[in-house]
Amino acid sequence: MLGSPGELGRNNEVNAPGPQE
């Protein structure tokens, strides 16, 4: 998911501080 352009990009910002970090 990380580095994915489009909607995923916006979702990454929200999930970045979450479990993805």
C-alpha distance matrix in Angstrom:
0.0 3.8 6.3 5.5 9.1 10.8 10.3 6.6 8.1 10.7 9.0 7.4 11.1 12.3 10.2 10.7 14.3 13.6 12.7 9.6 12.5
3.8 0.0 3.8 5.5 8.8 11.3 11.4 7.8 7.4 10.3 9.4 6.4 9.5 11.6 9.7 8.9 12.6 12.8 12.4 8.7 10.6
6.3 3.8 0.0 3.8 6.4 9.6 11.0 8.1 6.7 10.2 10.6 8.1 10.4 13.3 12.4 11.2 15.0 15.9 15.9 12.2 13.6
5.5 5.5 3.8 0.0 3.8 6.7 8.2 5.6 5.5 9.2 9.6 8.3 11.2 13.6 12.9 12.8 16.7 17.0 17.0 13.7 15.8
9.1 8.8 6.4 3.8 0.0 3.8 6.7 6.1 5.1 8.3 10.1 9.7 11.7 14.3 14.6 14.7 18.3 19.1 19.7 16.6 18.4
10.8 11.3 9.6 6.7 3.8 0.0 3.8 5.5 5.4 7.1 9.1 10.2 11.9 13.8 14.7 15.6 19.0 19.5 20.5 17.9 20.0
10.3 11.4 11.0 8.2 6.7 3.8 0.0 3.8 5.3 5.3 6.4 8.7 10.4 11.3 12.4 14.1 17.2 17.3 18.4 16.3 18.7
6.6 7.8 8.1 5.6 6.1 5.5 3.8 0.0 3.8 5.4 4.9 6.0 8.8 9.9 9.9 11.4 14.8 14.7 15.3 12.9 15.5
8.1 7.4 6.7 5.5 5.1 5.4 5.3 3.8 0.0 3.8 5.5 5.1 6.8 9.2 10.0 10.3 13.8 14.6 15.8 13.1 14.8
10.7 10.3 10.2 9.2 8.3 7.1 5.3 5.4 3.8 0.0 3.8 5.4 5.5 7.0 9.0 10.0 12.8 13.7 15.7 13.7 15.3
9.0 9.4 10.6 9.6 10.1 9.1 6.4 4.9 5.5 3.8 0.0 3.8 5.4 5.2 6.1 8.3 11.0 11.0 12.6 11.0 13.2
7.4 6.4 8.1 8.3 9.7 10.2 8.7 6.0 5.1 5.4 3.8 0.0 3.8 5.4 4.9 5.5 8.9 9.5 10.8 8.3 10.1
11.1 9.5 10.4 11.2 11.7 11.9 10.4 8.8 6.8 5.5 5.4 3.8 0.0 3.8 5.6 5.2 7.6 9.4 11.9 10.0 10.6
12.3 11.6 13.3 13.6 14.3 13.8 11.3 9.9 9.2 7.0 5.2 5.4 3.8 0.0 3.8 5.6 6.8 7.5 10.4 9.7 10.7
10.2 9.7 12.4 12.9 14.6 14.7 12.4 9.9 10.0 9.0 6.1 4.9 5.6 3.8 0.0 3.8 5.6 4.9 6.9 6.1 7.9
10.7 8.9 11.2 12.8 14.7 15.6 14.1 11.4 10.3 10.0 8.3 5.5 5.2 5.6 3.8 0.0 3.8 5.3 7.3 5.4 5.5
14.3 12.6 15.0 16.7 18.3 19.0 17.2 14.8 13.8 12.8 11.0 8.9 7.6 6.8 5.6 3.8 0.0 3.8 7.0 6.9 5.6
13.6 12.8 15.9 17.0 19.1 19.5 17.3 14.7 14.6 13.7 11.0 9.5 9.4 7.5 4.9 5.3 3.8 0.0 3.8 5.5 5.8
12.7 12.4 15.9 17.0 19.7 20.5 18.4 15.3 15.8 15.7 12.6 10.8 11.9 10.4 6.9 7.3 7.0 3.8 0.0 3.8 5.4
9.6 8.7 12.2 13.7 16.6 17.9 16.3 12.9 13.1 13.7 11.0 8.3 10.0 9.7 6.1 5.4 6.9 5.5 3.8 0.0 3.8
12.5 10.6 13.6 15.8 18.4 20.0 18.7 15.5 14.8 15.3 13.2 10.1 10.6 10.7 7.9 5.5 5.6 5.8 5.4 3.8 0.0
